[in-house]
Structures are given as structure tokens and as C-alpha cells.
Amino acid sequence: MKPVAVLLIAAATALLGPMIMAVVARRLLGLRIGKVRALLTGCVGLLVAGVVGTPMGPAASRTPLVTVQLGAALIAAMIFLALSEAVVPSGSVRGMIRWPGAVRRRLARSRRYTQLSRIAVRHGLRRFLTGRPRRAGRSPQDQAELARSLRLALEEAGATFVKLGQVLSSRYDLLPDVFVDELSSLQHEVSPEPWPDIERVLAEDLGASPAEVFAEFDPEPLAAGSMAQVHRARLRDGQAVAVKVQRPGARQIVERDLDILFRISDMLERHTGWGRTVGSRELAQGFADSLHEELDFRTEARNTMAVAANAAPSEDVGPAGGDGDGTTGSPEGRSPGTTPRVRFPRVHRELCGERVLVVEWLDGVTLNRADAVIDARGLDRGELARDLLGCLLGQIMSEGVFHADPHPGNVLVLEDGRLGLVDFGSVGRIDQMLRSSLRNLLLAIDRSDPPAMSDALLELVERPEEIDEERFKRALGRFTARHLTSGTPPSREMFTDLFLIVAQYGLTMPPEVAAAFRALTTLEGSLNRLVPGFDIVEEARSFASSELTRRLSPRHLGRSLTDEAAAVLPMLLRLPRRAERVSSALEHGRLSINVRLLADERDRRFIRSIVRDVLLAFIGGLTGVLGMLLLAAEGGPRISGSLRLFEVFGYNMLLVSSVLMLRVLFTITKPER
């Protein structure tokens, strides 16, 4: 053979050998690996093949022992691949490129960890994060002191944790009243950002300087929050607008704090009983989702238009929700042409961006400073309170999109005597099924009907697999006797006791419903500003009665029947044919019922994996035993001077057994991704 041909064969072997060895090892272990790892695996296999083949001499390649040589190389490649996967999992090498940024983020997170730990220690909260609270902290006085310490710690921790506390203040089903009341007073005072920084954000989002877009722009903010601040401006066409600008670096701060919050929630769920009970990880995820929405002002613009479009009379709001004057009527449904009592600002979509929101300026005074204005104009406080409550209940019960943070600073008393709602950064959404369950719950409370309350609650919450419904109904019966008897004025404690019953039976309130109750709780503070001692529960019961009356009206009932008929009609048309087929099969004795076991693909995949591993382990063990028996057997035909056929078969069977057992062990021990 010519030297050139020899060199070509050697080069092909050197290139294809490692590749083939890596492919075979990868397929046997069921892994996907990169090119670098495949090259290293193939090289290790060929190296072991050379080491094993050296004592055998050149004649080994022309004897059956070549299979032993290749088998040893394959086992070595599989062992290397399994160990390398355990030490450096696939995909982690690519992360090395991002190590410098990861190190910087880790350092920043460590500094923030240290700061939060000092805050927790300073306010006496560290022992409650370890899962070993002292028994002395169970008295009402100690609980009140702990709630106050938690509020102060959250205020000191910053905007993200203040918002978390505000969300938790609505969870009557998770926290005692003393914590809810304390967290409801959370505030976070911040100083405004310097004008040059705000001007830079405006120029980046608007694509031009504020002087080019606005005829006037007041650099002094009207209000400064933890995430943004609001300025007054005037457009070129003379319209007065409010401009909400996100603080520079707000997103980075939130992302850093959310990362820490997720780690804390994971720790609480792993190491504390109450963390597992309340589902701290799920709570953190829901909070993060809502906070990410608040950071994108385009979402707030869509929220404002959605609430206005759903709540306003048809001729007041255009198709996009921003072509009319953005006003809405009361939830009882004023007829078109009547004056709406609650207004929403019109959104200037063409000027809105991720960090800038431009809306119509509503000329008025916030509710927390409107007492003198209301008294001077002789406005009816009770009517204003009923309009505000009816508006929010209509959004929750009828439209499904509602303002989730109606605190007094977001409610305006306008110059014309109406109310206005602003700041739609936090909006809740409830689907039709949950809205129907909420209405049924209110109607059941209004009728003092425990079985109906039980049915509505079980439709409303996320229920466990097993629940004693009879005991649950009896508990609701005791609740009804305590809170809904004649002469007993309804109170907020009624809903608190209801949430306690829900928690005692392992039921979980959906985040959407919790957001609705949080909005109503926040609204209670606004209503008390208008009418001290305003009975929100009684008004909600009245709303439920009027809603039932409205739904039983001929016009609404006819529309509901039409919708239901349209949904049921296709099924009714197919029913005679199906009944005929069933009766025919029954007449001829062909009727049978088929029940498919393991219909879910996940169940089938699980069973297949168990059967495969057991079968491979059995075959591997049996092959190994047979190999050892062949090696121990005396006699047998000889292939060469000292090599017997039984030995060749024995060695190869041991190699096959090793490969199969390695596959089973790796499959059992490798982590799921």
C-alpha cells in the first residue's frame, strides 16, 4: 500500500474514531453533549483502547480480543462522560462567558443581603426566618409588637418590600388581623429625582426633548413615588396633561430585590412550616408578576383604556378606550345620556412608552385633602361614597377589569363635583367563572344561605383533593348564625372570619380574588374619608341584590338565554344521532364501555422508564453472571495457544454487562432538567 494511502487511512481513523466513540457513548447514556465534550470523550476512549491493546500485541487486532479492546474503550468513554456531566453539567460552560457579570451581581446581592439582614436583626425578625420562633410570641401583645416590627422593617427595606407588605395587607386568609391592620398603614417617603435625570428619560422614550413635544412642562413634580414621579405639562394643542416618568434605575433595583425575595421565599418554604402553609414561593411569583406590569407604563396605558372602555357608557368611549372623554357611569347601569359620576383620564397613546405615561389632566383635589372642598360646595358625601363603591363593584363583578389600588391619593374630587380615578399601574383581572362565583357568594351572604355559600366558595377557591364538605357547611352555618342574623350589623370582621374558615379547610384563595378583596379593603379607607363609618358590607349586599334584579330583567334574561342557546345548540343537534347509535348498539348487544388505562402520556412515559431500567438491569446482571461462569469454566476450544473461546465470550459478556449497568446507574442518578 502506498504511503499516501496509509496516511489518509490513519488521518480518517484519527478523525472518525473519537467521533464514533463519542456518539456511541452519548447514545448509550441518553445525553446531548457539545462538540468539545464529544471530542474529549472520543479521545479518552481511544487512549484507553491503546492502553488495553498494548499488552495484547499487534496480533490482538486480528483476534476476537479486539472486541474486548473496543469494549474497554467504550466503558472508559461512558465513565468519563458520566463524571464530566456530574462535575460540569451540559450548558454550564457557556455560562462561564457571563461569569464577570454574574460575579458583579452576586456582590451586589451580597451587599443587599447584608443590609436586609441588619434591618431584620435591628427589628427583631431574624428568629422568625429560621423556622424556630419562640412560644412567648403567641400572645396578642407580642403579635402586635411583631406586626409593628415587620411594618417598620419593610418600610426601611425600600420600595419593593413596601409594595410586598401592601399586597400582604389584603390576605385575610393568610395573616391575623393585627398584621393586616399594621401592614395597611405602610408608606414609603422618597425625595424626587433631579430634573436632568428625568429629562434624559423623557428624551429617550419620546424620541425628542420635552421642549419639542410639550408647549409647557413643569420640572417640579406634583408627586414622587418609589417607582415614578408625576409632572404637569401642556401639549402643543393646549390640552393639559399629567406626565408620569419612571425613576432612572427603578427596574434594576426591583430586579435585584425580587431576586433576593425569591431566595428568601424558597428558604421559608423549605425550612418553615408557615412558609409551606401560605405557599411563600407562589406568593412571591404573583407579586413579581404584578410588579413587572407596573414597571412597564405601556401596560398601565392599556389598563386605563381597558377599565374605561368596559365601565363607560358606549357613546363616551371609543373602540380603543381613548377616543372619548374617558368617563364611566355607575355599575347599576345608567342609561345612555345620563351624566356619569366617576371619570377616568384619557390616554395619549402616541406619547406613551415603557417609562413615560401621558394622560389627560383631571382638575381636582385628592380625596385625602378634599374635605374643605366637599363642604364648601355642599356635595353629598353619601352619594359620592356610593358612586365610588358602586363603580369598583361594577368593575369587579360585571366587567372583570378593576382598579386594584383605589387609595385616597388615587381618587380625585373634580371641579364639576364628580369623582375621578387615576393611576392604573395596578389593575386586577377576574375571569367570567370567578366573577360568577363572587356574585353567587354575595347573593348567598345576602340570603344567609350556608349551602349556597359552600357551593360558591368551593367554586371560588382552589380546593384540595379531599375535603369534608359536610363539616365545611356546618362551619359556614355557625358563621351565618354569628354574623348574618337579624340585628347583627355586618362588619369587616365577617369577611375575616370567612377567610379563616377557608384557611382551616386547606382551601387557597386565587390571587385574582385576593386582589379584588385587597382593592375593596383599600377602598374602605377612601370611603371612610367621605363618610366615617361607611358600611361597605351592607352596601355590597345591596349591590348583590340590585345585580340579581338586573340579571332577572327581561332584556338581560333574554340575552343570557340567547347566549346559552347558541352554546348548547350544536350539542343538541348531535344528540339524536348519538342517542340512535347508543340504542342501536344496545339492541344488537354491541354496547360496551371502554376505559383507557394510562391515557396520560406522562404516565406512559413513567411506566416505560421503569420497565426499561428494570429490564436493562436484569439483562446486565444476567449477562455478567454468564460471563463469569464462562471464565470459570474449564476446557473448551482454543483459538490460540493460551486463548480459549470461553474466555473471549466471558470477557465480552462482562463488558456488555458493564455497559448496561452504567446506563442504568446514570439514568437513575442524573438530575432532571
C-alpha positions in Angstrom: 0.0 0.0 0.0 1.3 3.4 -0.9 2.4 5.7 1.9 -0.1 8.4 0.9 -3.0 5.9 1.3 -1.6 4.8 4.6 -1.5 8.4 5.8 -5.1 9.1 4.6 -6.4 6.0 6.4 -4.6 7.0 9.6 -6.0 10.5 9.4 -9.5 9.3 8.8 -9.2 6.9 11.7 -7.8 9.7 13.9 -10.8 12.0 13.0 -13.6 9.5 12.8 -12.5 7.3 15.7 -13.2 9.8 18.5 -16.4 11.0 16.8 -17.8 7.4 16.6 -16.7 6.6 20.1 -18.4 9.8 21.5 -21.6 9.2 19.5 -21.9 5.6 20.8 -21.2 6.6 24.4 -23.7 9.5 24.2 -26.5 7.3 22.8 -25.9 4.6 25.4 -26.2 7.2 28.2 -29.0 9.2 26.5 -27.2 12.5 26.7 -26.9 15.5 24.4 -23.3 17.0 24.6 -21.4 19.7 22.9 -18.6 19.4 20.4 -15.8 20.0 22.9 -17.1 17.3 25.3 -17.6 14.9 22.4 -14.0 15.3 21.3 -12.7 14.8 24.8 -14.9 11.7 25.3 -13.7 10.2 22.0 -10.0 10.9 22.8 -10.4 9.2 26.2 -11.9 6.2 24.6 -9.2 5.8 22.0 -6.5 6.4 24.6 -7.9 3.5 26.8 -8.1 1.4 23.7 -4.4 1.9 23.0 -3.5 1.2 26.6 -5.5 -2.0 26.7 -4.3 -3.1 23.3 -0.6 -2.6 24.1 -0.1 -5.7 26.3 -2.0 -7.8 23.7 0.4 -7.0 21.0 -0.2 -6.4 17.2 -1.9 -9.8 16.9 -4.8 -8.6 19.1 -6.3 -6.6 16.2 -6.6 -9.9 14.2 -8.2 -11.9 17.1 -11.6 -11.9 18.8 -10.0 -9.9 21.6 -10.4 -6.7 19.5 -14.0 -6.6 20.9 -12.6 -6.6 24.4 -10.3 -3.7 23.5 -13.1 -1.7 22.0 -15.5 -2.6 24.8 -13.0 -1.3 27.4 -12.6 1.9 25.4 -16.4 2.3 25.3 -16.7 1.8 29.0 -14.0 4.3 29.7 -15.7 6.9 27.4 -19.0 6.3 29.2 -17.4 6.7 32.6 -15.7 9.9 31.5 -18.9 11.3 30.1 -20.9 10.5 33.2 -18.3 12.0 35.5 -17.8 15.1 33.4 -21.6 15.6 33.3 -21.8 15.3 37.1 -19.0 17.8 37.6 -19.7 20.2 34.8 -23.3 19.8 33.6 -24.1 20.5 29.9 -24.6 24.1 29.2 -22.7 25.4 32.2 -19.6 26.0 30.2 -21.4 28.6 28.1 -22.2 30.4 31.4 -18.5 30.9 32.0 -18.6 33.7 29.5 -21.1 35.6 31.7 -19.1 35.0 34.9 -17.8 38.6 35.3 -21.4 40.0 35.2 -22.6 37.2 37.5 -19.9 38.0 40.0 -20.8 41.6 40.0 -24.5 40.8 40.5 -23.5 38.3 43.3 -21.5 41.0 45.1 -24.4 43.5 44.8 -26.8 40.9 46.0 -24.5 40.0 48.9 -24.4 43.7 50.0 -28.1 43.9 49.8 -28.4 40.6 51.8 -26.2 42.1 54.5 -28.3 45.3 54.5 -31.6 43.3 54.8 -30.1 41.1 57.5 -29.2 44.1 59.6 -32.7 45.5 59.2 -34.2 42.2 60.2 -31.9 41.9 63.3 -32.5 45.5 64.2 -36.3 45.0 64.3 -36.1 41.5 66.0 -37.3 39.5 63.0 -34.3 37.2 62.4 -35.6 34.4 64.6 -38.8 34.2 62.5 -36.8 33.4 59.4 -35.2 30.3 60.9 -38.4 28.4 61.5 -37.9 28.3 65.3 -40.0 31.2 66.7 -40.3 31.4 70.5 -43.5 30.3 72.1 -43.6 33.5 74.0 -44.5 35.4 70.8 -48.0 34.0 70.6 -49.8 36.4 73.0 -51.8 39.2 71.4 -49.4 41.8 72.8 -46.4 40.0 71.3 -48.2 39.6 67.9 -49.0 43.4 67.8 -45.3 44.1 68.6 -44.2 41.7 65.9 -46.6 43.2 63.3 -45.2 46.7 64.1 -41.6 45.5 63.8 -42.5 43.9 60.4 -44.0 47.1 59.1 -41.0 49.2 60.2 -38.6 46.7 58.7 -40.5 46.7 55.4 -40.5 50.5 55.3 -36.8 50.6 55.9 -36.1 47.9 53.3 -37.3 50.0 50.4 -40.0 50.3 47.8 -40.1 46.7 46.7 -40.7 45.4 50.2 -43.2 48.2 50.9 -45.3 47.1 48.0 -45.0 43.4 49.1 -46.3 44.5 52.5 -49.2 46.3 50.9 -50.1 43.1 48.9 -49.9 41.0 52.1 -52.2 43.5 53.9 -55.1 42.2 51.7 -54.5 38.5 52.6 -57.0 38.0 55.5 -56.9 34.3 54.7 -53.1 34.2 55.5 -52.4 36.7 58.2 -54.0 37.6 61.5 -56.0 40.9 61.8 -53.2 42.6 63.7 -50.8 42.1 60.8 -53.3 43.1 58.2 -54.1 46.4 60.1 -50.5 47.2 60.6 -49.4 46.5 57.1 -52.3 48.5 55.7 -50.6 51.7 57.0 -47.3 51.1 55.1 -45.9 54.2 53.5 -42.6 54.9 51.8 -41.5 58.6 51.6 -39.0 59.3 48.9 -37.4 62.5 47.5 -37.9 63.4 43.8 -35.3 62.7 41.2 -33.2 65.6 39.9 -34.7 67.2 36.8 -31.7 66.4 34.4 -32.2 62.7 35.1 -35.9 62.9 34.4 -35.3 65.0 31.3 -33.0 62.3 30.0 -35.6 59.6 30.5 -38.2 61.7 28.7 -35.9 62.4 25.8 -35.1 58.7 25.4 -38.7 57.5 25.5 -40.3 60.3 23.5 -37.5 60.4 20.9 -37.2 64.2 21.3 -36.6 66.7 24.1 -39.6 67.7 26.3 -39.4 71.2 24.9 -40.1 69.9 21.4 -43.1 67.7 22.5 -44.8 69.9 25.1 -45.7 73.5 25.0 -45.1 73.7 28.8 -43.5 71.3 31.2 -43.2 71.9 35.0 -39.9 70.4 36.1 -41.1 70.3 39.7 -43.0 67.1 40.3 -46.5 67.1 41.8 -46.0 63.8 43.5 -42.9 61.5 43.9 -43.4 57.8 44.4 -41.0 54.9 44.9 -41.1 53.9 41.2 -42.1 57.1 39.4 -43.0 60.8 39.8 -45.7 62.9 38.1 -45.3 66.3 36.4 -47.8 68.7 35.0 -47.5 69.7 31.3 -49.4 71.2 28.4 -49.4 69.8 24.8 -49.0 71.9 21.7 -52.7 71.9 21.1 -53.3 73.4 24.5 -54.5 70.2 26.4 -53.4 69.9 30.0 -51.8 66.5 30.7 -50.2 64.6 33.6 -46.8 63.0 32.7 -45.7 60.1 34.8 -42.0 59.3 34.5 -40.2 56.3 35.8 -37.2 56.8 38.1 -33.9 56.0 36.4 -32.6 52.7 37.7 -36.0 51.6 39.2 -36.1 48.4 37.1 -32.6 47.4 38.3 -33.5 48.0 41.9 -36.7 46.0 41.6 -35.0 43.1 39.8 -32.3 42.9 42.5 -34.8 42.9 45.3 -37.1 40.4 43.5 -34.1 38.0 43.1 -33.5 38.3 46.9 -37.2 37.9 47.6 -37.4 34.7 45.6 -34.4 33.3 47.5 -36.0 34.2 50.9 -39.3 32.7 49.8 -37.6 29.5 48.8 -35.8 29.3 52.1 -39.1 29.9 54.0 -40.9 27.2 52.1 -38.1 24.7 52.7 -37.3 25.4 56.4 -40.5 26.9 58.0 -43.9 25.3 58.4 -45.8 28.6 57.9 -43.9 29.2 54.7 -45.1 25.9 53.3 -48.6 26.6 54.6 -49.0 30.0 52.9 -47.1 29.0 49.7 -44.4 31.6 50.0 -42.9 30.8 46.6 -46.2 31.2 44.8 -46.9 34.4 46.7 -43.5 35.8 45.6 -44.2 34.8 42.0 -47.5 36.5 41.9 -46.1 39.7 43.4 -43.2 39.7 40.9 -45.6 39.4 38.0 -47.7 42.4 39.2 -44.6 44.4 39.9 -43.2 43.8 36.4 -46.5 45.1 35.0 -46.2 48.2 37.0 -42.7 48.8 35.6 -44.0 48.9 32.0 -46.1 52.1 31.6 -47.5 50.8 28.3 -49.3 48.2 30.4 -50.7 50.9 32.6 -51.9 52.8 29.5 -53.7 49.6 28.3 -55.1 49.1 31.7 -56.5 52.6 31.9 -58.2 52.2 28.5 -59.5 48.7 29.3 -61.2 49.9 32.5 -62.6 53.0 30.8 -63.8 51.0 27.8 -65.5 48.4 29.9 -67.0 50.7 32.5 -68.1 53.7 30.5 -71.4 54.1 28.5 -71.0 53.1 24.9 -71.1 56.6 23.4 -68.5 58.1 25.9 -65.6 55.8 25.0 -64.4 54.9 21.5 -63.3 51.5 20.4 -59.7 52.0 21.7 -60.9 53.3 25.0 -59.2 56.6 24.5 -61.3 58.4 21.9 -64.0 59.7 24.2 -63.7 61.6 27.4 -62.9 58.6 29.4 -65.9 58.7 31.7 -68.0 56.0 33.2 -71.3 55.6 34.8 -72.3 53.8 37.9 -72.4 49.9 37.9 -76.2 49.9 38.3 -76.1 50.9 34.6 -77.3 54.4 33.9 -79.0 54.8 30.6 -77.1 56.4 27.8 -77.2 60.2 28.0 -77.1 60.5 31.8 -74.2 62.2 33.5 -71.6 59.6 34.7 -70.4 60.1 38.3 -66.8 58.6 38.0 -64.3 59.7 35.4 -61.1 58.2 34.1 -58.4 60.1 32.3 -58.0 59.9 28.6 -54.7 58.3 27.5 -52.5 59.9 24.8 -51.2 56.6 23.4 -48.9 58.2 20.8 -46.8 59.8 23.6 -46.7 56.7 26.0 -43.6 54.5 26.3 -42.1 51.9 28.6 -41.1 54.6 31.1 -43.3 57.6 30.2 -47.1 57.8 30.5 -49.1 60.8 29.3 -52.8 61.1 30.3 -55.4 63.8 30.5 -55.1 66.2 33.4 -58.2 65.8 35.7 -58.6 69.1 37.5 -59.4 68.3 41.1 -58.2 67.6 44.6 -57.1 64.2 46.0 -59.6 62.7 48.5 -57.2 62.9 51.4 -57.2 66.8 51.0 -60.8 67.3 49.7 -62.7 67.8 53.0 -62.8 71.6 52.7 -63.8 71.4 49.0 -66.6 69.0 49.6 -68.0 71.1 52.5 -67.7 74.3 50.6 -69.6 73.0 47.5 -72.2 71.2 49.6 -71.6 67.9 47.9 -73.5 64.8 49.2 -70.8 62.6 50.8 -73.0 59.6 51.0 -73.8 59.8 47.3 -70.1 60.2 46.4 -69.3 57.2 48.5 -72.0 55.0 47.0 -70.9 56.1 43.5 -67.3 55.2 44.2 -68.1 51.8 45.7 -70.6 51.0 43.0 -68.1 51.9 40.3 -65.5 49.5 41.8 -68.0 46.7 42.5 -69.2 47.0 38.9 -65.7 46.7 37.6 -65.1 43.6 39.7 -68.4 41.8 39.3 -69.5 42.8 35.9 -66.5 43.8 33.7 -63.7 41.8 35.2 -61.1 44.6 34.9 -60.8 46.8 38.0 -58.6 49.4 39.7 -56.6 47.4 42.3 -55.3 50.3 44.4 -58.1 52.9 45.0 -56.5 54.6 48.0 -57.4 58.2 48.7 -54.4 59.6 46.8 -55.8 57.9 43.6 -59.3 59.3 44.0 -60.0 62.9 42.9 -62.9 65.2 43.7 -63.2 67.1 40.4 -64.2 70.7 39.8 -67.6 69.7 38.5 -68.4 67.7 41.7 -67.7 64.3 40.2 -65.1 61.8 41.3 -62.1 60.7 39.2 -59.9 57.6 39.4 -56.2 57.9 38.4 -53.0 55.7 38.5 -53.9 52.4 36.9 -50.4 50.8 37.4 -52.1 48.1 39.5 -55.1 46.5 37.8 -56.8 43.2 38.6 -58.5 40.9 36.2 -61.1 38.3 37.1 -62.4 35.8 34.5 -66.1 35.2 34.0 -66.2 32.0 36.1 -64.7 33.7 39.1 -67.0 36.7 38.7 -70.0 34.4 38.6 -68.8 32.6 41.8 -68.2 36.0 43.5 -71.7 37.1 42.6 -73.1 33.8 44.0 -71.2 34.3 47.2 -72.6 37.8 47.7 -76.1 36.6 47.0 -75.7 33.7 49.4 -74.4 36.1 52.1 -77.4 38.3 51.4 -79.8 35.4 51.8 -77.9 33.9 54.8 -77.8 30.5 52.9 -74.9 28.3 54.2 -75.3 25.5 51.4 -75.2 28.2 48.7 -72.2 29.8 50.4 -70.4 26.5 50.5 -71.0 25.9 46.8 -69.9 29.4 45.8 -66.8 29.2 47.9 -65.8 25.8 46.6 -66.1 27.2 43.0 -64.1 30.3 44.0 -61.1 28.8 45.8 -58.5 26.2 44.8 -59.7 23.1 46.8 -57.6 20.1 47.9 -58.4 16.6 46.7 -60.1 15.7 49.9 -62.4 17.9 51.9 -65.2 17.1 54.4 -68.0 19.2 52.7 -70.5 18.4 55.5 -68.2 19.8 58.2 -67.4 22.7 55.9 -71.2 23.5 55.5 -71.7 23.3 59.3 -68.8 25.7 59.9 -70.5 28.1 57.4 -73.8 27.6 59.3 -72.1 28.7 62.5 -70.6 31.6 60.7 -74.1 32.6 59.3 -75.6 32.4 62.8 -72.9 34.6 64.2 -72.7 37.3 61.6 -75.8 37.2 59.4 -78.7 37.1 61.9 -81.1 40.0 62.1 -80.0 42.8 64.3 -76.3 42.0 63.8 -74.7 44.7 61.8 -72.3 43.4 59.1 -68.6 44.3 59.6 -65.3 43.7 58.0 -64.6 41.0 60.7 -67.3 38.9 58.9 -65.0 38.5 55.9 -62.0 37.9 58.2 -63.8 35.0 59.9 -64.9 33.7 56.5 -61.2 33.7 55.3 -60.2 31.9 58.5 -62.7 29.1 57.7 -61.3 28.9 54.2 -57.8 28.5 55.6 -58.8 25.9 58.2 -60.1 23.6 55.5 -56.9 23.8 53.3 -58.5 26.0 50.7 -56.4 28.5 48.8 -57.8 31.9 47.6 -56.8 32.6 44.0 -54.5 35.7 43.6 -57.2 37.4 41.4 -59.8 37.1 44.1 -57.3 38.2 46.8 -56.5 41.3 44.6 -60.2 42.1 44.5 -60.6 41.9 48.3 -57.4 44.0 48.6 -59.0 46.6 46.4 -62.1 46.7 48.4 -60.1 46.9 51.6 -58.1 49.8 50.2 -61.4 51.4 49.0 -62.7 51.2 52.6 -60.1 53.8 53.6 -61.2 56.1 50.8 -64.9 55.7 51.7 -64.2 56.5 55.3 -62.7 59.7 54.2 -66.0 60.6 52.6 -68.4 59.1 55.2 -66.8 58.0 58.5 -68.1 54.5 59.5 -69.4 53.8 56.0 -70.9 50.3 55.9 -69.2 48.8 52.9 -70.5 45.3 53.7 -74.1 46.4 53.7 -73.7 48.4 50.5 -72.1 45.3 48.9 -75.1 43.3 49.9 -77.4 45.9 48.4 -75.3 45.8 45.2 -75.7 42.0 45.0 -79.5 42.3 45.3 -79.6 45.0 42.6 -77.3 42.9 40.4 -79.7 39.9 40.8 -82.7 42.1 39.9 -80.8 43.5 36.9 -79.9 40.0 35.7 -83.5 38.8 36.1 -84.8 41.7 33.9 -86.5 40.6 30.7 -83.9 42.2 28.5 -80.8 40.8 30.3 -82.5 37.4 30.8 -83.3 37.2 27.1 -79.7 38.0 26.2 -78.4 35.3 28.6 -80.8 32.7 27.2 -79.7 33.6 23.7 -76.1 33.2 24.6 -76.7 29.9 26.4 -78.8 28.6 23.5 -76.1 29.4 21.0 -73.6 27.4 23.1 -75.9 24.4 23.6 -77.5 24.2 20.2 -74.6 22.3 18.4 -74.7 19.7 21.2 -78.5 19.4 20.9 -78.2 18.9 17.2 -75.8 16.0 17.6 -77.8 14.4 20.5 -80.4 12.5 18.3 -77.7 10.8 16.2 -75.7 9.8 19.3 -78.9 8.5 21.0 -79.7 6.5 17.9 -76.3 4.9 17.8 -76.4 4.0 21.5 -79.9 2.5 21.2 -78.9 0.5 18.1 -75.8 -0.9 19.9 -77.9 -1.8 22.9 -80.5 -3.5 20.7 -77.9 -5.7 19.0 -75.8 -6.4 22.1 -72.8 -4.4 21.0 -72.9 -1.8 23.7 -69.6 -1.7 25.6 -67.7 0.8 27.8 -64.0 1.3 27.2 -61.8 2.6 30.0 -58.3 3.5 28.9 -55.6 2.9 31.5 -52.6 5.2 31.4 -54.2 7.6 29.0 -51.9 10.4 30.0 -48.6 10.4 28.1 -46.7 11.3 31.2 -47.9 8.2 33.0 -47.0 6.0 30.0 -43.5 7.6 29.8 -43.0 7.0 33.6 -44.0 3.3 33.2 -41.8 2.9 30.2 -38.8 4.3 32.0 -39.3 2.0 35.0 -39.7 -1.1 32.8 -36.7 -0.1 30.7 -34.4 0.4 33.7 -35.6 -2.9 35.3 -35.1 -4.8 32.1 -31.7 -3.4 31.4 -30.6 -4.1 35.0 -31.8 -7.7 34.7 -30.2 -8.3 31.3 -26.9 -6.7 32.5 -26.8 -8.7 35.7 -27.6 -12.0 33.9 -25.0 -11.2 31.2 -22.4 -10.6 33.9 -23.2 -13.8 35.7 -23.0 -15.8 32.5 -19.7 -14.1 31.6 -18.2 -15.1 35.0 -19.4 -18.7 34.6 -17.7 -18.9 31.2 -14.5 -17.5 32.5 -14.6 -20.0 35.4 -15.4 -23.0 33.1 -12.6 -25.4 32.3 -11.8 -26.7 28.8 -13.4 -25.5 25.6 -12.0 -24.9 22.2 -8.8 -22.9 21.9 -8.4 -20.0 19.5 -4.6 -19.7 20.0 -2.0 -21.1 22.3 -3.3 -19.7 25.6 -6.6 -18.2 24.5 -9.8 -20.2 24.8 -13.2 -19.4 23.2 -15.0 -19.4 26.5 -12.6 -16.6 27.8 -13.4 -14.4 24.7 -17.1 -14.8 25.3 -16.7 -14.3 29.0 -14.8 -11.1 28.7 -17.2 -9.7 26.1 -20.2 -10.6 28.2 -18.7 -8.8 31.2 -18.1 -5.7 29.0 -21.7 -5.8 27.8 -22.9 -6.2 31.4 -20.8 -3.2 32.5 -22.2 -1.0 29.7 -25.8 -1.9 30.6 -25.3 -1.3 34.3 -23.5 2.0 33.7 -26.6 3.1 31.6 -29.0 2.1 34.4 -26.9 3.8 37.1 -26.5 7.0 35.1 -30.3 7.2 34.3 -31.2 6.7 37.9 -28.8 9.3 39.3 -28.8 12.0 36.7 -30.8 15.1 37.8 -34.0 16.1 35.9 -33.7 19.3 34.0 
